Amino acid sequence: MAEIVLISGLSGAGRSGAADVLEDLGWFVIDNLPTALVSTFVELAAKPGSEIAKLALVGGRDHANVLSKVAELRADGHNVRILFLDTTTAQLVKRYDATRRRHPLAAQADGLVESIELERKQLDKVRGSADLIIDTTELNVHQLKGRILQAFDHGTESRLQVAVESFGFKHGLPLDADMVLDVRFLPNPHWDEGLRPLTGHDPAVSDYVLETSSGSDFVDRIHDLLSSLLPQYESEGRSYLTVAIGCTGGRHRSVAVAEELAGRLRSDGVAVRAAHRDLAR
């Protein structure tokens, strides 16, 4: 059976960039594929003698209707995953203004913002069924490539991939988070003039946050929680899980906690990476 990734998401959010990375990794990529032809291409890839072991299908304009096809393919025994590329409406407006391209749904809506929101609504169920959601709002092409490589460059390894991501609440919630944890109750290094210029990567900040009863107890409890949940997520067929940890600005407390938690999970043998969305703000 073929290994299949369906690349979906908002127009302008990075679907083509993701497809390019997968193609470089050896995936056979078909761009802008109408939903009606999905089964046909999968059947061709699965035929005896086919050299296509990994198939990436980039959804076309009607990919809002693709979930029924996904269900059929999975029922036939194919390993199908959905990768969804998302970003904010404001970021999409900037990208369309920069490229001066016409939105695919422009004829169905009054203006660019309305077109974006219409597509977002149409793809809501696909997003809700996605195995991996990547928010490209703050990502350049190189960072997007890194995220795709982290998720897919694992050979035949199929275990759950975990991302622990720090962020600042004042900059908004991460769109790709499966679980959000709030650490704004912990002591804030921002109010210490000696610690304010530093980040959660610095031992002085990390000690300030974690070497308190509230900090150490929180990490202990979250570590225990994830240790019990991750096997259950994996048994349900999940391939990816993003745990977002937020403080006010995303530079001190959340970074320290994310690094500590990722380190503990890594010591447990979990395939985990740490990311820090707002560290450079």
Stockholm file with secondary structure:
# STOCKHOLM 1.0

chainA/1-281         MAEIVLISGLSGAGRSGAADVLEDLGWFVIDNLPTALVSTFVELAAKPGSEIAKLALVGGRDHANVLSKVAELRADGHNVRILFLDTTTAQLVKRYDATRRRHPLAAQADGLVESIELERKQLDKVRGSADLIIDTTELNVHQLKGRILQAFDHGTESRLQVAVESFGFKHGLPLDADMVLDVRFLPNPHWDEGLRPLTGHDPAVSDYVLETSSGSDFVDRIHDLLSSLLPQYESEGRSYLTVAIGCTGGRHRSVAVAEELAGRLRSDGVAVRAAHRDLAR
#=GR chainA/1-281 SS CCEEEEEEECTTSSHHHHHHHHHHTTCEEEEEECGGGHHHHHHHHHSTTCCCCEEEEEECTTGGGTHHHHHHHHHTTCEEEEEEEECCHHHHHHHHHHHTCCCTTGGGSSSHHHHHHHHHHHTHHHHHTCSEEEECTTCCHHHHHHHHHHHHCSTTCCSCEEEEEEEEGGGCCCTTCSEEEECTTSCCGGGSTTTTTSCTTSHHHHHHHHSSHHHHHHHHHHHHHHHHHHHHHHHTTCCEEEEEEEESSSSSHHHHHHHHHHHHHHHTTCEEEEEETTTTC
#=GC SS_cons         CCEEEEEEECTTSSHHHHHHHHHHTTCEEEEEECGGGHHHHHHHHHSTTCCCCEEEEEECTTGGGTHHHHHHHHHTTCEEEEEEEECCHHHHHHHHHHHTCCCTTGGGSSSHHHHHHHHHHHTHHHHHTCSEEEECTTCCHHHHHHHHHHHHCSTTCCSCEEEEEEEEGGGCCCTTCSEEEECTTSCCGGGSTTTTTSCTTSHHHHHHHHSSHHHHHHHHHHHHHHHHHHHHHHHTTCCEEEEEEEESSSSSHHHHHHHHHHHHHHHTTCEEEEEETTTTC
//
